């Protein structure tokens, strides 16, 4: 079998890339390790930057988002019994859209299936060969049968644990990582959101976030020990802890109910350089991870897709490899800015084990400065709504 672009990974970044390429007549085949149901069952972030929304429009996949997504012009920041609002619209003229990653993936699957795009599920033993030359190919197994996919380029959209990054020789790649000494305990509940906007709370007991998916589906998080036993966190224990960490007015208004999903996620910052090796290009979590505090994971993957899609289109339509040659440099320039923002927001809003009194005072001063300085608020808002591509 042959295609122009082999896409390893059928999550949102791989599907978005495939759909954008299809819209301009570039063929692709998507290889996904899991089943479609498994991919759609993963609960992930739901804050979309303006750039990602524009890419979904360009891909022809934004109709439901525009009907059902929630436009947010700001967020609330709470600390030390104080609360203030970051007004995105006033500070930047932009906004974000709350629309769950599962919904984005559902829309992208529907678009690919409608266009007849090829997706192979439950693919095993994927090996990327020949990426350092001009004739890459991918071998894999489905149901015990061997397959080979010849292609012009390989897009590695297969996540942190996928094969794509590991295909780049260790002597070529450099990996940067920071592991945070805590995790996020998150629940999804069929309850109305406690507030129309997201609430980021820094309390003496640790961080908390109040978010939502729609008018009747809420997503809440509390900072916890990453080694905590999930079974020891009853729903009631979670709700009690959340109330202790958010502003009193929000705690009083909180509507609780049984969780329909509950999980503990570790937090890390991670970047692999370069993001290109020969004709293999890394996208999204295959190349970088951010802590979820700034909602940059899916959005940073989307910026990778933008740079790679633009480069591939330039190559096929204009016979010009400049965009592909500059892909890693351009993508990494934006990735590191997103990493910086996510690291800063995480460091500012969380309590660290053994945190020294001086560090705590610096954290409090940082939040007090943010509350009082329009310039500081504008810088945060600019990063939150998304830096330009």
N, C-alpha and C positions, 0 to 999 in steps of 0.2 A: 504494500500500500504506500502511496505517496501523497504528500500535501505540501503546502508552502511553509506553514508554521505549525510545529508540534507544540501543543500547550500542555504542560504537565501540571495537573491540578484543576479540578472543576469547582472551586469555590468562586466567590464573587470576582476576584481579580482575573482569574483565568477566563471566566465566562464573559466579563466585560471586554477584555481584550479580544476574544473571539468574535463577539458581536460587532465591535467597532471595525474589525478587519473585514467581516462579512459585508458590512454596509458599503465598503469601497471595493468589493470584489476580490479580496485576498482570502484564500482558502486556509482553513485550520482544522485540526483534529484535537479534541480535548480528551485527555486520559485522566480518569479519576479513580483513586484507590478505593473509595468507599461507595456505598449505594447512594442514590439520589435522596432517599428518605433520611439517611444518616446526615448528609450535608445540610439538609433543610432542618434537621433537628438541633443543630448547634445554635446556642443562644449567644449572640454577640452584641456589639455596640449598635446604637441607633442614632447617633448624631452625625449628620452628613454636611460636610463643607460645601460651599458654593461650587467649587471646582468639580466635585464628584457629581453633584446634581446636573451640572452642565454636560458632563460626559455621558450621563444616563440619557439626557435629552438627545445628544448626538447619536447615541446608540439606538434611539427609538424605544427606550424602555422607561420613560418617565411618566406615562399617562396616569397610572395608579398612584404613584408617589405624589403627583400634583393634586390628585383628588383627596388622598387620605393622609398625606404627610402634614406635620405640624410645623409651621414657621415659627421660629423662636428668635426674638429680637434681643434677648439678654439672658443672663443667669444670675442667681443669687449666691453670694459668698457670705458664710456665717463663721464667726469666731468670737470667743470670749463674751458671749451673750450679746454680740453686735451682729448686724446684718446690713449688707449694702448690695446694690445691684450694678452689674456691668451691663450697660446699655449698648449693645452691639450696633444697633441702627444709628444711634446718635454719635457714637464714637468712630464708626467705620463706614456707615451707610450700607452695611451688609447684614446678613442674618445666617443662621444655620437652620437645617430642616431635621426634625426628629422623625425617623422612619426606620424601622428595625432592619438589621442586616439580613435577617431571614426573609423579609419581604423583598429586599433588593435582589437576593439570590433567586427567590421564586420568580420574580419578573424576568430576570436574565435567563433562567431555564426556559420559561415560556417563549421568550423571543428566539432562543436558539432552536428549540424544537419546531417552532412555526416556520423558521427559515430553512429547516432541513439540515442544520449543522450537525456534524458527527460528534457524539460523546460516547466514550466507552467507559463503563463502570466496572468496579471490582477488579481493577487492573493490578496485577502483582508483578514483583521482580522487575521493576522498571530499571533499565540501564541506558544511559545516554552515551552514545559512541560518536567519535569523530568530530566533536564540537570544536576542536582546535584547528580543523581543516575546513575545506569548502563543501564537504558532503556529509553533514551530520545525519545520524539516524538514531532511532529509539527502539530497543527491543523490550518486550514485555510478555506477560502471560495472562490469559483470561480463561478460567475454567480448565486449567491444566494444558491449554494449547498455546504454543509459541507464536508470537507475531513480531513483525518488523515494520516500522514506519519510517520511510525516508522523507527528508524535508530539507528546506533551505536554512531554517532557523529553529531553535528550541527556546521556548519561553518557560522558565521555571517558576511556576506559580503554586508550588506544592507545599508551602509552609515551612516552618522552622525544622520539622523532623523529616522533611522530604529528601529526595535523592539529588535534587538539582544543585544545591550549594555544595554538597559533598563531592560532586563531580569535578568541581574546580580543584586542582591539586593544592595540597596544603602549603606547598612552597610558593604558591601564587597568591593565595588569599590571606588576609589579615582579619581577625575577628576581635571586636571590642565588646565587652559585656560588663554590666553592673547588675547584680542580683540584690533586690531589696529585701530587708529582713522582716517582711510581713506579706500578707495576701489580702484579697478581697473576698469576703463572704457575700454572695449575691443571691437574691431570690426574685422570682417573677410571680406576681399575684394578680388575680382577676379582681382588682380593686381600683377605684378612681385615684389618679395622682394626687398627692398631698398639696401640690401647688402647680399652677399652670406652667411654671418655669423650673428648670433644674436647680436644685439646692446643693451646693458644695459646702460641707461643714467640717471645720477643724475644731475639735473639742479636746479637753484634757484626757478623755477616754479613747481618742483616736478619730480617724477620719470617717465620714459618712457621706453618701450621695443619694439623693432622691431624684429618680429619673422616671421615664414613662415610655410606653410604646404607642398607646392610644388613650382614648378617654376612659377606657375601662380596663386597661392593662398597665400595671406599674412595675418598675424595676428599681430595686433598692439594694444598696451595698453598705457594709460596714467593714472597716479595717479589722483584720484578725491575725492571729498567728498562723503562718502558712502550714504549720504542722497540726493544726486543730483537726479533731475528728468531726467530720460533718454530721455524724449521727448524734453527737452531743449537742448540736445546735437545733433545738426544737424551734418550731415557728414562733412560739410564744417568747422564747429566749431572744430570738432575733428582733422581734417587734419591741420588746422591752429595751434592748440595747440601742436600737435605732432612736427611740424616743429620747434616750439620755443624751444623744449626740447632736440632735438637730434643735433649732430654735424652739422655744416654748410654744409659740403660736402654731408652728407646724406640727409639733408633737401632739397638741390638743386636737388638731384637725385630722390627724392620721387615721385613715380607715384601714383596718387590718383584715386579713383573711388567710385561708390556707395557701401555702406556696404550691405552685404548679411546676416549679423548677428551682433547684437549690444547688449551689456549687461553690467551691473555694478555688480561686485563681491565684497563682503566684505572680509576682510582678518582677519584670526585668527590663533593662534597656540593652539592646543588642544591635550591632551593625557589622555587616560583612563587606569588606572592600577587596577587590572591585566587584561590581554587580554585573560585569560582563567577562566572559572568557571565550574568545573566538566567536562562535555563532550561538553560544548559550548566554541567555540574558535572565537574570534573576528579578523577580517582581514580588513585592509585598513581604510577607513573613518569611519567605525563603531567604531574604537578605537583611531584614531588620525587624526588630520588635520594640514596641514602646509600652510603658505602663499605661493602663487605660485611663488615667486621670484626665488627660486632655482630649480623649476620644480621637486619637490620631491614627490608630492602627489601620482601619479600612481606608481612611482618607489618604494616608501616605501610600498605601498600595495603589490607590487610584491615580496618584500623581505619577507613580512608576509606569502604570498602564498608559497614561497620556504620553510620556516621553517615548516609550517603546512603540506604541501605535503610530505616533507621528514619524518616528524614524523608519519604521517598516513601510509606511505609506510613501515616504519620500524615496525609499529604495526602489519600490516596485513601480511607482508612477513616474519618477524623474530619473531613475537609474543613478541616484546619488546616495552614497553611504554615509554622508556627514552626520545625519541624525543618529544612526546606529553607532558610529564611531564615538560620538559624544554622549551616548546614553548614560553610561556609568557616572561620568563626571556631573552631568546635569541632574540625574536622579539623586545622587549622594549629596549634592549641595543643598537640596531641599530636605532630604532625609535628616541630615544633621541638625537643621533648624527645628524640625519637628521633634527630634530627640531632645534637643535643648529645652524646648518648651515643656515637653512631657516630664522631663527630669525636674525642671524648676517647679512646676505645679505640684508634682508628687512630693518633693522635698519640703515645699511650703505648707502643704495641707495635712501631712501625716505626722504622727508622733513616732519617733524612732526608739527602739529599745535602748535603755541606758543613755538617753539623750541628756547632754550636759545642760546645766542651767543657762550658760551663755548661749548655747545653740537655740534653746527655747526662746530666750529673749530676742534673738535675731529673727526667729520665725515670727514672733509676735510683731516685731518692728516692721518686718516685710509686709505683713497683712495690714498694719496700720497705715503704712505709706501707700499701699495700693488703694486703701479706702479713701485717702485724702488727696491723691494726686491724679488729676485727669490724664496727664501724660502717661503715667504708669498704667492706668486703666486702658488707655488707647493701645498701648503696646500689647497687653494681654488680649484685648478684644481682637486685634489684628491677627494674632496667632490663632486664636480660637476659631474665628470664622474661616481661616485658611489663607495661607500665603499664596500669591499668584503662582501659576506654573511658569 
